Amino acid sequence: MSNVSNDLIWALTSKQSSFLVKRSTVTLSRDPLNVSGKNTKTSSGLANDKALGISQQNGKIVVVSKVAKNANKPSKATHTVAFNQYKSPRKAALAVSNLTKGYRDDLRAVAVKRASQYSRSKSVKKTYAPVSRN
């Protein structure tokens, strides 16, 4: 646990952060520990002791989780797991779901959805030659 409350951290970083992306109607966040990408207190990786991030790097799905007991040790504050993309988006979703068991359920559901999207984007759809009927 850090020495500062999560509410104070959110009050300081909610409107001014290097991760913010301000659009005309909504403010988004590019925080690596923010799964949903929304600039809200519940999904913020900076203002919560338990945070979860998922990304795609070099053909692998990378899941980064924040370790609450090591909040004051920056080198040990995050736990990173990378695994190869599976053939099926369902297998990727199951792997991420099993990896994030015992974590916050709201973040877990978004992480599973994001992993299946990454896996689905990697797959190649079959194309067929047009058939001419004479």
N, CA and C atoms as an extended XYZ file, in Angstrom:
402
Properties=species:S:1:pos:R:3:atomname:S:1:resname:S:1:resid:I:1 pbc="F F F"
N         0.836       -1.173        0.000 N   MET     1
C         0.000        0.000        0.000 CA  MET     1
C         0.885        1.242        0.000 C   MET     1
N         0.460        2.209       -0.755 N   SER     2
C         1.232        3.448       -0.768 CA  SER     2
C         0.835        4.315        0.422 C   SER     2
N         1.619        5.319        0.679 N   ASN     3
C         1.368        6.196        1.813 CA  ASN     3
C         0.286        7.225        1.529 C   ASN     3
N        -0.134        7.334        0.281 N   VAL     4
C        -1.135        8.313       -0.127 CA  VAL     4
C        -2.406        7.563       -0.511 C   VAL     4
N        -3.548        8.141       -0.201 N   SER     5
C        -4.802        7.467       -0.511 CA  SER     5
C        -5.078        7.490       -2.013 C   SER     5
N        -5.856        6.509       -2.447 N   ASN     6
C        -6.216        6.416       -3.860 CA  ASN     6
C        -7.077        7.593       -4.301 C   ASN     6
N        -7.904        8.112       -3.394 N   ASP     7
C        -8.746        9.255       -3.732 CA  ASP     7
C        -7.914       10.504       -4.002 C   ASP     7
N        -6.866       10.701       -3.246 N   LEU     8
C        -5.991       11.850       -3.474 CA  LEU     8
C        -5.245       11.711       -4.795 C   LEU     8
N        -4.763       10.526       -5.085 N   ILE     9
C        -4.076       10.302       -6.357 CA  ILE     9
C        -5.012       10.561       -7.522 C   ILE     9
N        -6.265       10.107       -7.423 N   TRP    10
C        -7.237       10.343       -8.498 CA  TRP    10
C        -7.555       11.829       -8.615 C   TRP    10
N        -7.671       12.527       -7.504 N   ALA    11
C        -7.962       13.967       -7.556 CA  ALA    11
C        -6.837       14.731       -8.249 C   ALA    11
N        -5.605       14.275       -8.081 N   LEU    12
C        -4.467       14.956       -8.699 CA  LEU    12
C        -4.280       14.590      -10.169 C   LEU    12
N        -4.585       13.358      -10.539 N   THR    13
C        -4.289       12.901      -11.900 CA  THR    13
C        -5.495       12.820      -12.821 C   THR    13
N        -6.685       13.126      -12.333 N   SER    14
C        -7.870       12.937      -13.175 CA  SER    14
C        -7.931       13.909      -14.343 C   SER    14
N        -7.446       15.123      -14.171 N   LYS    15
C        -7.541       16.118      -15.246 CA  LYS    15
C        -6.202       16.451      -15.878 C   LYS    15
N        -5.107       16.052      -15.236 N   GLN    16
C        -3.781       16.336      -15.774 CA  GLN    16
C        -2.908       15.106      -15.623 C   GLN    16
N        -2.654       14.457      -16.736 N   SER    17
C        -1.791       13.288      -16.746 CA  SER    17
C        -1.210       13.148      -18.148 C   SER    17
N        -0.048       12.555      -18.246 N   SER    18
C         0.557       12.369      -19.560 CA  SER    18
C        -0.162       11.293      -20.366 C   SER    18
N        -1.004       10.497      -19.730 N   PHE    19
C        -1.730        9.435      -20.409 CA  PHE    19
C        -3.062        9.895      -20.983 C   PHE    19
N        -3.503       11.107      -20.694 N   LEU    20
C        -4.826       11.559      -21.120 CA  LEU    20
C        -4.854       11.902      -22.595 C   LEU    20
N        -5.972       11.551      -23.223 N   VAL    21
C        -6.255       11.912      -24.610 CA  VAL    21
C        -7.612       12.594      -24.595 C   VAL    21
N        -7.611       13.902      -24.821 N   LYS    22
C        -8.853       14.651      -24.727 CA  LYS    22
C        -9.462       14.814      -26.113 C   LYS    22
N       -10.681       14.321      -26.260 N   ARG    23
C       -11.463       14.471      -27.482 CA  ARG    23
C       -12.572       15.469      -27.208 C   ARG    23
N       -13.323       15.797      -28.228 N   SER    24
C       -14.348       16.830      -28.064 CA  SER    24
C       -15.455       16.402      -27.100 C   SER    24
N       -15.794       15.112      -27.071 N   THR    25
C       -16.904       14.683      -26.222 CA  THR    25
C       -16.473       13.847      -25.026 C   THR    25
N       -15.318       13.218      -25.100 N   VAL    26
C       -14.923       12.284      -24.046 CA  VAL    26
C       -13.414       12.387      -23.812 C   VAL    26
N       -12.993       12.044      -22.607 N   THR    27
C       -11.575       11.999      -22.278 CA  THR    27
C       -11.176       10.541      -22.081 C   THR    27
N       -10.170       10.106      -22.825 N   LEU    28
C        -9.692        8.733      -22.765 CA  LEU    28
C        -8.333        8.684      -22.088 C   LEU    28
N        -7.885        7.479      -21.763 N   SER    29
C        -6.608        7.307      -21.095 CA  SER    29
C        -5.788        6.237      -21.811 C   SER    29
N        -4.493        6.496      -21.976 N   ARG    30
C        -3.581        5.531      -22.577 CA  ARG    30
C        -2.675        4.887      -21.528 C   ARG    30
N        -3.134        4.874      -20.315 N   ASP    31
C        -2.396        4.262      -19.218 CA  ASP    31
C        -2.215        2.770      -19.506 C   ASP    31
N        -0.986        2.239      -19.411 N   PRO    32
C        -0.797        0.818      -19.702 CA  PRO    32
C        -1.513       -0.118      -18.725 C   PRO    32
N        -1.888        0.368      -17.567 N   LEU    33
C        -2.627       -0.447      -16.608 CA  LEU    33
C        -4.121       -0.130      -16.608 C   LEU    33
N        -4.602        0.475      -17.668 N   ASN    34
C        -6.014        0.790      -17.818 CA  ASN    34
C        -6.560       -0.062      -18.950 C   ASN    34
N        -7.338       -1.084      -18.627 N   VAL    35
C        -7.830       -2.016      -19.633 CA  VAL    35
C        -8.872       -1.384      -20.525 C   VAL    35
N        -9.791       -0.639      -19.954 N   SER    36
C       -10.913       -0.122      -20.724 CA  SER    36
C       -10.568        1.104      -21.552 C   SER    36
N        -9.570        1.868      -21.158 N   GLY    37
C        -9.205        3.072      -21.893 CA  GLY    37
C       -10.005        4.295      -21.489 C   GLY    37
N       -10.916        4.145      -20.549 N   LYS    38
C       -11.731        5.269      -20.091 CA  LYS    38
C       -11.014        5.996      -18.959 C   LYS    38
N       -11.229        7.279      -18.865 N   ASN    39
C       -10.624        8.067      -17.796 CA  ASN    39
C       -11.603        8.145      -16.625 C   ASN    39
N       -11.715        7.039      -15.901 N   THR    40
C       -12.576        6.980      -14.719 CA  THR    40
C       -11.756        6.465      -13.547 C   THR    40
N       -12.254        6.719      -12.351 N   LYS    41
C       -11.533        6.311      -11.150 CA  LYS    41
C       -11.455        4.796      -11.022 C   LYS    41
N       -12.505        4.103      -11.417 N   THR    42
C       -12.525        2.647      -11.267 CA  THR    42
C       -11.589        1.943      -12.239 C   THR    42
N       -11.362        2.520      -13.410 N   SER    43
C       -10.500        1.852      -14.386 CA  SER    43
C        -9.088        2.417      -14.434 C   SER    43
N        -8.795        3.405      -13.634 N   SER    44
C        -7.473        4.024      -13.652 CA  SER    44
C        -6.426        3.096      -13.048 C   SER    44
N        -5.297        2.976      -13.723 N   GLY    45
C        -4.205        2.171      -13.205 CA  GLY    45
C        -3.361        2.919      -12.205 C   GLY    45
N        -3.406        4.235      -12.265 N   LEU    46
C        -2.625        5.053      -11.336 CA  LEU    46
C        -3.276        5.145       -9.966 C   LEU    46
N        -4.604        5.229       -9.937 N   ALA    47
C        -5.314        5.533       -8.698 CA  ALA    47
C        -5.863        4.304       -7.983 C   ALA    47
N        -5.544        3.103       -8.447 N   ASN    48
C        -6.049        1.898       -7.798 CA  ASN    48
C        -4.899        0.981       -7.404 C   ASN    48
N        -5.070        0.282       -6.286 N   ASP    49
C        -4.052       -0.657       -5.847 CA  ASP    49
C        -4.009       -1.894       -6.736 C   ASP    49
N        -5.164       -2.298       -7.249 N   LYS    50
C        -5.226       -3.433       -8.164 CA  LYS    50
C        -5.627       -2.909       -9.530 C   LYS    50
N        -4.741       -3.076      -10.491 N   ALA    51
C        -5.003       -2.634      -11.854 CA  ALA    51
C        -4.528       -3.704      -12.813 C   ALA    51
N        -5.085       -3.677      -14.011 N   LEU    52
C        -4.811       -4.708      -14.985 CA  LEU    52
C        -4.681       -4.071      -16.356 C   LEU    52
N        -3.685       -4.495      -17.121 N   GLY    53
C        -3.500       -3.981      -18.466 CA  GLY    53
C        -3.247       -5.109      -19.435 C   GLY    53
N        -3.683       -4.954      -20.667 N   ILE    54
C        -3.464       -5.973      -21.683 CA  ILE    54
C        -3.093       -5.281      -22.978 C   ILE    54
N        -2.099       -5.842      -23.666 N   SER    55
C        -1.650       -5.253      -24.924 CA  SER    55
C        -1.151       -6.354      -25.848 C   SER    55
N        -0.819       -5.949      -27.065 N   GLN    56
C        -0.319       -6.883      -28.054 CA  GLN    56
C         1.058       -6.397      -28.495 C   GLN    56
N         2.072       -7.237      -28.321 N   GLN    57
C         3.435       -6.862      -28.682 CA  GLN    57
C         4.120       -8.033      -29.361 C   GLN    57
N         4.641       -7.793      -30.548 N   ASN    58
C         5.404       -8.794      -31.309 CA  ASN    58
C         4.635      -10.101      -31.479 C   ASN    58
N         3.362      -10.032      -31.763 N   GLY    59
C         2.566      -11.233      -31.975 CA  GLY    59
C         2.186      -11.969      -30.711 C   GLY    59
N         2.416      -11.378      -29.562 N   LYS    60
C         2.069      -12.008      -28.294 CA  LYS    60
C         1.080      -11.120      -27.541 C   LYS    60
N         0.253      -11.746      -26.745 N   ILE    61
C        -0.657      -11.021      -25.871 CA  ILE    61
C         0.033      -10.874      -24.528 C   ILE    61
N         0.159       -9.632      -24.059 N   VAL    62
C         0.875       -9.336      -22.821 CA  VAL    62
C        -0.125       -8.834      -21.780 C   VAL    62
N        -0.156       -9.511      -20.630 N   VAL    63
C        -1.032       -9.114      -19.531 CA  VAL    63
C        -0.149       -8.573      -18.409 C   VAL    63
N        -0.420       -7.326      -17.993 N   VAL    64
C         0.343       -6.675      -16.935 CA  VAL    64
C        -0.615       -6.424      -15.772 C   VAL    64
N        -0.241       -6.880      -14.586 N   SER    65
C        -1.071       -6.645      -13.413 CA  SER    65
C        -0.252       -5.916      -12.357 C   SER    65
N        -0.930       -5.113      -11.572 N   LYS    66
C        -0.294       -4.345      -10.518 CA  LYS    66
C        -0.355       -5.145       -9.225 C   LYS    66
N         0.786       -5.248       -8.566 N   VAL    67
C         0.876       -5.996       -7.313 CA  VAL    67
C         0.697       -5.001       -6.168 C   VAL    67
N        -0.362       -5.176       -5.395 N   ALA    68
C        -0.716       -4.199       -4.366 CA  ALA    68
C         0.297       -4.153       -3.225 C   ALA    68
N         0.852       -5.289       -2.846 N   LYS    69
C         1.752       -5.286       -1.692 CA  LYS    69
C         3.118       -4.672       -2.002 C   LYS    69
N         3.459       -4.520       -3.288 N   ASN    70
C         4.736       -3.932       -3.676 CA  ASN    70
C         4.561       -2.540       -4.277 C   ASN    70
N         3.602       -1.790       -3.785 N   ALA    71
C         3.322       -0.469       -4.352 CA  ALA    71
C         4.487        0.500       -4.146 C   ALA    71
N         5.247        0.353       -3.085 N   ASN    72
C         6.371        1.248       -2.812 CA  ASN    72
C         7.686        0.782       -3.436 C   ASN    72
N         7.647       -0.329       -4.172 N   LYS    73
C         8.842       -0.853       -4.843 CA  LYS    73
C         8.577       -0.854       -6.353 C   LYS    73
N         9.007        0.188       -7.053 N   PRO    74
C         8.656        0.310       -8.475 CA  PRO    74
C         9.129       -0.847       -9.346 C   PRO    74
N        10.260       -1.445       -9.023 N   SER    75
C        10.743       -2.542       -9.861 CA  SER    75
C         9.904       -3.811       -9.688 C   SER    75
N         9.226       -3.955       -8.559 N   LYS    76
C         8.408       -5.131       -8.300 CA  LYS    76
C         6.913       -4.819       -8.296 C   LYS    76
N         6.536       -3.620       -8.702 N   ALA    77
C         5.145       -3.193       -8.596 CA  ALA    77
C         4.245       -3.819       -9.649 C   ALA    77
N         4.803       -4.306      -10.760 N   THR    78
C         3.976       -4.914      -11.795 CA  THR    78
C         4.443       -6.327      -12.080 C   THR    78
N         3.500       -7.148      -12.502 N   HIS    79
C         3.769       -8.538      -12.877 CA  HIS    79
C         3.334       -8.704      -14.329 C   HIS    79
N         4.258       -9.117      -15.195 N   THR    80
C         3.987       -9.216      -16.621 CA  THR    80
C         4.016      -10.671      -17.063 C   THR    80
N         2.989      -11.062      -17.826 N   VAL    81
C         2.919      -12.405      -18.400 CA  VAL    81
C         2.618      -12.256      -19.883 C   VAL    81
N         3.449      -12.857      -20.722 N   ALA    82
C         3.236      -12.828      -22.167 CA  ALA    82
C         3.019      -14.250      -22.659 C   ALA    82
N         2.035      -14.429      -23.522 N   PHE    83
C         1.823      -15.751      -24.090 CA  PHE    83
C         1.469      -15.620      -25.555 C   PHE    83
N         1.795      -16.672      -26.320 N   ASN    84
C         1.544      -16.672      -27.750 CA  ASN    84
C         0.054      -16.676      -28.018 C   ASN    84
N        -0.301      -16.113      -29.141 N   GLN    85
C        -1.706      -16.101      -29.504 CA  GLN    85
C        -2.116      -17.496      -29.956 C   GLN    85
N        -3.273      -17.909      -29.522 N   TYR    86
C        -3.778      -19.218      -29.870 CA  TYR    86
C        -4.511      -19.150      -31.209 C   TYR    86
N        -4.842      -20.296      -31.723 N   LYS    87
C        -5.570      -20.328      -32.982 CA  LYS    87
C        -6.992      -19.802      -32.810 C   LYS    87
N        -7.554      -20.031      -31.668 N   SER    88
C        -8.941      -19.654      -31.421 CA  SER    88
C        -9.015      -18.462      -30.463 C   SER    88
N        -9.865      -17.479      -30.748 N   PRO    89
C       -10.058      -16.375      -29.797 CA  PRO    89
C       -10.625      -16.854      -28.456 C   PRO    89
N       -11.349      -17.966      -28.469 N   ARG    90
C       -11.902      -18.503      -27.228 CA  ARG    90
C       -10.803      -19.028      -26.309 C   ARG    90
N        -9.776      -19.637      -26.898 N   LYS    91
C        -8.669      -20.132      -26.083 CA  LYS    91
C        -7.882      -18.976      -25.477 C   LYS    91
N        -7.718      -17.916      -26.242 N   ALA    92
C        -7.028      -16.738      -25.707 CA  ALA    92
C        -7.839      -16.124      -24.569 C   ALA    92
N        -9.154      -16.051      -24.753 N   ALA    93
C       -10.012      -15.505      -23.705 CA  ALA    93
C        -9.971      -16.377      -22.457 C   ALA    93
N        -9.940      -17.686      -22.630 N   LEU    94
C        -9.876      -18.593      -21.487 CA  LEU    94
C        -8.546      -18.462      -20.751 C   LEU    94
N        -7.455      -18.295      -21.495 N   ALA    95
C        -6.145      -18.152      -20.864 CA  ALA    95
C        -6.072      -16.872      -20.034 C   ALA    95
N        -6.597      -15.769      -20.563 N   VAL    96
C        -6.597      -14.511      -19.818 CA  VAL    96
C        -7.530      -14.592      -18.624 C   VAL    96
N        -8.652      -15.262      -18.787 N   SER    97
C        -9.594      -15.427      -17.681 CA  SER    97
C        -8.970      -16.223      -16.544 C   SER    97
N        -8.260      -17.286      -16.879 N   ASN    98
C        -7.601      -18.089      -15.847 CA  ASN    98
C        -6.461      -17.329      -15.189 C   ASN    98
N        -5.783      -16.482      -15.957 N   LEU    99
C        -4.663      -15.720      -15.423 CA  LEU    99
C        -5.128      -14.643      -14.441 C   LEU    99
N        -6.302      -14.095      -14.656 N   THR   100
C        -6.794      -12.992      -13.827 CA  THR   100
C        -7.829      -13.443      -12.801 C   THR   100
N        -7.880      -14.733      -12.492 N   LYS   101
C        -8.807      -15.201      -11.458 CA  LYS   101
C        -8.431      -14.615      -10.116 C   LYS   101
N        -9.418      -14.288       -9.315 N   GLY   102
C        -9.167      -13.692       -8.010 CA  GLY   102
C        -8.874      -12.214       -8.090 C   GLY   102
N        -9.084      -11.625       -9.259 N   TYR   103
C        -8.834      -10.209       -9.450 CA  TYR   103
C       -10.173       -9.491       -9.505 C   TYR   103
N       -10.160       -8.230       -9.819 N   ARG   104
C       -11.410       -7.489       -9.913 CA  ARG   104
C       -12.216       -7.985      -11.110 C   ARG   104
N       -13.479       -8.356      -10.881 N   ASP   105
C       -14.304       -8.952      -11.921 CA  ASP   105
C       -14.633       -7.974      -13.047 C   ASP   105
N       -14.777       -6.690      -12.718 N   ASP   106
C       -15.092       -5.721      -13.763 CA  ASP   106
C       -13.928       -5.572      -14.749 C   ASP   106
N       -12.703       -5.588      -14.241 N   LEU   107
C       -11.536       -5.496      -15.115 CA  LEU   107
C       -11.290       -6.814      -15.844 C   LEU   107
N       -11.606       -7.892      -15.190 N   ARG   108
C       -11.390       -9.206      -15.787 CA  ARG   108
C       -12.240       -9.394      -17.037 C   ARG   108
N       -13.482       -8.964      -16.999 N   ALA   109
C       -14.368       -9.113      -18.155 CA  ALA   109
C       -13.873       -8.290      -19.343 C   ALA   109
N       -13.396       -7.091      -19.078 N   VAL   110
C       -12.877       -6.240      -20.149 CA  VAL   110
C       -11.583       -6.818      -20.703 C   VAL   110
N       -10.738       -7.390      -19.861 N   ALA   111
C        -9.478       -7.985      -20.304 CA  ALA   111
C        -9.730       -9.205      -21.191 C   ALA   111
N       -10.714      -10.003      -20.847 N   VAL   112
C       -11.056      -11.168      -21.661 CA  VAL   112
C       -11.553      -10.718      -23.029 C   VAL   112
N       -12.360       -9.698      -23.057 N   LYS   113
C       -12.870       -9.173      -24.321 CA  LYS   113
C       -11.730       -8.622      -25.174 C   LYS   113
N       -10.828       -7.896      -24.570 N   ARG   114
C        -9.703       -7.311      -25.302 CA  ARG   114
C        -8.771       -8.405      -25.846 C   ARG   114
N        -8.530       -9.465      -25.073 N   ALA   115
C        -7.671      -10.560      -25.530 CA  ALA   115
C        -8.290      -11.288      -26.717 C   ALA   115
N        -9.582      -11.500      -26.664 N   SER   116
C       -10.225      -12.168      -27.796 CA  SER   116
C       -10.223      -11.270      -29.028 C   SER   116
N       -10.294       -9.952      -28.845 N   GLN   117
C       -10.201       -9.031      -29.979 CA  GLN   117
C        -8.814       -9.081      -30.602 C   GLN   117
N        -7.776       -9.110      -29.785 N   TYR   118
C        -6.415       -9.212      -30.310 CA  TYR   118
C        -6.222      -10.519      -31.061 C   TYR   118
N        -6.735      -11.603      -30.509 N   SER   119
C        -6.591      -12.900      -31.150 CA  SER   119
C        -7.380      -12.950      -32.452 C   SER   119
N        -8.550      -12.352      -32.464 N   ARG   120
C        -9.379      -12.327      -33.664 CA  ARG   120
C        -8.753      -11.463      -34.754 C   ARG   120
N        -8.072      -10.399      -34.363 N   SER   121
C        -7.462       -9.525      -35.359 CA  SER   121
C        -6.247      -10.192      -36.012 C   SER   121
N        -5.634      -11.129      -35.346 N   LYS   122
C        -4.467      -11.820      -35.882 CA  LYS   122
C        -4.850      -12.894      -36.890 C   LYS   122
N        -6.047      -13.451      -36.753 N   SER   123
C        -6.450      -14.543      -37.634 CA  SER   123
C        -6.754      -14.018      -39.034 C   SER   123
N        -6.507      -14.853      -40.018 N   VAL   124
C        -6.723      -14.496      -41.413 CA  VAL   124
C        -7.987      -15.187      -41.891 C   VAL   124
N        -8.875      -14.421      -42.496 N   LYS   125
C       -10.109      -14.994      -43.003 CA  LYS   125
C        -9.861      -15.624      -44.367 C   LYS   125
N       -10.554      -16.720      -44.623 N   LYS   126
C       -10.423      -17.396      -45.905 CA  LYS   126
C       -11.150      -16.595      -46.973 C   LYS   126
N       -10.531      -16.499      -48.128 N   THR   127
C       -11.173      -15.849      -49.261 CA  THR   127
C       -11.309      -16.875      -50.374 C   THR   127
N       -12.366      -16.788      -51.086 N   TYR   128
C       -12.650      -17.733      -52.153 CA  TYR   128
C       -12.686      -16.986      -53.481 C   TYR   128
N       -12.258      -17.668      -54.506 N   ALA   129
C       -12.278      -17.074      -55.845 CA  ALA   129
C       -13.730      -17.009      -56.319 C   ALA   129
N       -14.075      -15.950      -57.035 N   PRO   130
C       -15.451      -15.854      -57.518 CA  PRO   130
C       -15.726      -16.942      -58.555 C   PRO   130
N       -16.919      -17.485      -58.486 N   VAL   131
C       -17.312      -18.549      -59.389 CA  VAL   131
C       -18.099      -17.936      -60.527 C   VAL   131
N       -17.664      -18.185      -61.751 N   SER   132
C       -18.405      -17.672      -62.914 CA  SER   132
C       -19.279      -18.790      -63.463 C   SER   132
N       -20.503      -18.493      -63.644 N   ARG   133
C       -21.467      -19.484      -64.136 CA  ARG   133
C       -21.877      -19.096      -65.551 C   ARG   133
N       -21.481      -19.920      -66.473 N   ASN   134
C       -21.833      -19.652      -67.883 CA  ASN   134
C       -22.830      -20.651      -68.381 C   ASN   134
